[in-house]
């Protein structure tokens, strides 16, 4: 199942949205695995984009 970026509708097509012709994405996250092969890549991208700052002390506020 895929979701259109432009109109937000779901479809079973794999190339383009049948309603508006927009690009389709997979709307759900990948499955969790304790042996994650791509954790280093995700961590690197979060640091480069500024989502994660390793120099800042995390604040926990329940």
N, CA, C and O of each residue as an XYZ file, in Angstrom:
248
protein
N       0.849     -1.166      0.000
C       0.000      0.000      0.000
C       0.903      1.241      0.000
O       1.894      1.299      0.728
N       0.555      2.198     -0.803
C       1.330      3.435     -0.923
C       0.424      4.639     -0.734
O      -0.794      4.547     -0.893
N       1.035      5.779     -0.391
C       0.286      7.012     -0.143
C       0.794      8.103     -1.077
O       2.000      8.235     -1.287
N      -0.116      8.875     -1.631
C       0.242      9.964     -2.538
C       0.705     11.176     -1.724
O       0.087     11.538     -0.723
N       1.792     11.789     -2.169
C       2.318     12.971     -1.496
C       1.412     14.172     -1.741
O       1.205     14.991     -0.846
N       0.878     14.275     -2.942
C       0.097     15.448     -3.332
C      -1.318     15.459     -2.740
O      -1.720     16.449     -2.129
N      -2.077     14.364     -2.914
C      -3.481     14.384     -2.467
C      -3.717     13.609     -1.178
O      -4.770     13.766     -0.561
N      -2.755     12.763     -0.744
C      -2.884     12.047      0.515
C      -3.714     10.782      0.446
O      -3.994     10.181      1.484
N      -4.119     10.354     -0.753
C      -4.919      9.138     -0.882
C      -4.014      7.914     -0.919
O      -2.843      7.999     -1.288
N      -4.585      6.765     -0.527
C      -3.864      5.499     -0.532
C      -4.207      4.716     -1.795
O      -5.324      4.803     -2.305
N      -3.237      3.949     -2.295
C      -3.447      3.160     -3.504
C      -2.547      1.932     -3.481
O      -1.612      1.860     -2.683
N      -2.823      0.975     -4.346
C      -1.990     -0.208     -4.497
C      -1.039     -0.071     -5.683
O      -0.211     -0.956     -5.899
N      -1.131      0.999     -6.450
C      -0.220      1.234     -7.570
C       1.196      1.468     -7.050
O       1.384      1.818     -5.885
N       2.183      1.277     -7.912
C       3.570      1.451     -7.507
C       4.269      2.602     -8.210
O       5.376      2.973     -7.819
N       3.653      3.179     -9.236
C       4.353      4.209     -9.997
C       3.811      5.614     -9.748
O       4.569      6.487     -9.323
N       2.543      5.857     -9.995
C       1.936      7.188     -9.825
C       0.541      7.051     -9.228
O      -0.089      5.998     -9.328
N       0.069      8.127     -8.608
C      -1.284      8.163     -8.041
C      -2.302      8.128     -9.182
O      -2.184      8.907    -10.128
N      -3.305      7.233     -9.111
C      -4.302      7.173    -10.179
C      -5.276      8.361    -10.159
O      -5.979      8.587    -11.144
N      -5.330      9.112     -9.074
C      -6.268     10.226     -8.961
C      -5.671     11.548     -9.443
O      -6.305     12.286    -10.197
N      -4.443     11.840     -9.000
C      -3.858     13.146     -9.341
C      -2.517     13.042    -10.070
O      -2.002     14.053    -10.549
N      -1.939     11.832    -10.164
C      -0.663     11.660    -10.849
C       0.549     11.993     -9.993
O       1.663     12.083    -10.509
N       0.347     12.177     -8.689
C       1.437     12.537     -7.788
C       2.355     11.371     -7.466
O       2.057     10.220     -7.784
N       3.474     11.686     -6.831
C       4.459     10.679     -6.442
C       3.944      9.899     -5.237
O       3.261     10.458     -4.379
N       4.272      8.607     -5.172
C       3.816      7.741     -4.087
C       4.969      7.406     -3.147
O       6.111      7.254     -3.580
N       4.655      7.291     -1.849
C       5.632      6.891     -0.838
C       5.053      5.751     -0.019
O       3.842      5.531     -0.016
N       5.922      5.029      0.676
C       5.480      4.002      1.619
C       5.220      4.722      2.944
O       6.147      5.303      3.507
N       3.975      4.700      3.463
C       3.640      5.519      4.626
C       4.048      4.960      5.982
O       3.946      5.674      6.980
N       4.501      3.722      6.060
C       4.817      3.140      7.361
C       6.323      2.983      7.535
O       7.050      2.845      6.551
N       6.796      3.004      8.779
C       8.240      2.855      9.028
C       8.680      1.413      8.802
O       7.844      0.510      8.781
N       9.978      1.185      8.632
C      10.466     -0.185      8.474
C      10.317     -0.979      9.773
O      10.178     -0.403     10.852
N      10.346     -2.273      9.659
C      10.228     -3.134     10.835
C      11.418     -2.941     11.763
O      12.528     -2.647     11.320
N      11.168     -3.111     13.062
C      12.244     -2.999     14.043
C      13.037     -4.293     14.078
O      12.474     -5.386     14.030
N      14.356     -4.152     14.162
C      15.231     -5.302     14.292
C      16.362     -4.949     15.249
O      16.963     -3.884     15.108
N      16.669     -5.805     16.215
C      17.792     -5.533     17.117
C      19.138     -5.538     16.381
O      20.084     -4.883     16.820
N      19.230     -6.267     15.275
C      20.444     -6.284     14.460
C      20.288     -5.275     13.321
O      20.332     -5.651     12.150
N      20.108     -4.013     13.657
C      19.866     -2.963     12.669
C      21.152     -2.643     11.913
O      22.138     -2.203     12.505
N      21.133     -2.870     10.592
C      22.322     -2.648      9.773
C      22.497     -1.175      9.401
O      23.595     -0.768      9.021
N      21.447     -0.378      9.501
C      21.487      0.984      8.987
C      21.479      2.053     10.077
O      21.305      3.232      9.769
N      21.659      1.677     11.335
C      21.610      2.638     12.431
C      22.716      3.683     12.304
O      22.501      4.846     12.646
N      23.876      3.297     11.826
C      24.988      4.250     11.674
C      24.645      5.317     10.632
O      24.971      6.490     10.818
N      23.990      4.920      9.541
C      23.610      5.874      8.498
C      22.545      6.849      8.996
O      22.628      8.048      8.729
N      21.536      6.337      9.725
C      20.480      7.206     10.255
C      21.038      8.183     11.277
O      20.658      9.354     11.288
N      21.934      7.713     12.132
C      22.556      8.570     13.131
C      23.367      9.669     12.459
O      23.302     10.827     12.870
N      24.128      9.317     11.434
C      24.929     10.296     10.697
C      24.047     11.361     10.041
O      24.381     12.545     10.070
N      22.928     10.948      9.453
C      22.030     11.908      8.799
C      21.352     12.821      9.825
O      21.153     14.005      9.551
N      20.996     12.294     10.997
C      20.393     13.123     12.035
C      21.371     14.160     12.558
O      20.978     15.286     12.860
N      22.633     13.793     12.668
C      23.660     14.736     13.118
C      23.891     15.807     12.060
O      23.989     16.989     12.388
N      23.982     15.399     10.771
C      24.230     16.352      9.686
C      23.082     17.340      9.491
O      23.324     18.503      9.166
N      21.842     16.899      9.683
C      20.696     17.776      9.479
C      20.360     18.606     10.710
O      19.518     19.502     10.639
N      21.007     18.321     11.837
C      20.768     19.112     13.039
C      19.648     18.600     13.918
O      19.293     19.249     14.902
N      19.085     17.460     13.590
C      18.020     16.889     14.415
C      18.582     16.412     15.751
O      17.923     16.506     16.787
N      19.812     15.898     15.711
C      20.447     15.364     16.911
C      21.754     16.109     17.150
O      22.603     16.198     16.263
N      21.906     16.637     18.351
C      23.129     17.348     18.713
C      23.792     16.593     19.858
O      23.268     16.558     20.971
N      24.944     15.991     19.582
C      25.628     15.175     20.589
C      26.362     16.017     21.626
O      26.739     15.490     22.673
N      26.578     17.301     21.375
C      27.263     18.168     22.326
C      26.325     18.728     23.386
O      26.783     19.266     24.394
N      25.040     18.611     23.174
C      24.038     19.141     24.090
C      23.569     18.042     25.044
O      23.333     16.912     24.614
N      23.432     18.358     26.318
C      22.965     17.399     27.309
C      21.446     17.261     27.181
O      20.730     18.260     27.251
N      20.943     16.025     26.991
C      19.503     15.862     26.854
C      18.780     16.182     28.145
O      19.265     15.872     29.233
N      17.617     16.803     28.022
C      16.803     17.181     29.167
C      15.576     16.284     29.203
O      14.826     16.209     28.230
N      15.373     15.607     30.318
C      14.194     14.783     30.487
C      13.215     15.504     31.386
O      13.511     15.781     32.548
N      12.052     15.806     30.847
C      11.027     16.516     31.599
C       9.721     15.748     31.491
O       8.996     15.913     30.510
N       9.397     14.900     32.488
C       8.184     14.077     32.400
C       6.912     14.854     32.473
O       5.829     14.273     32.410
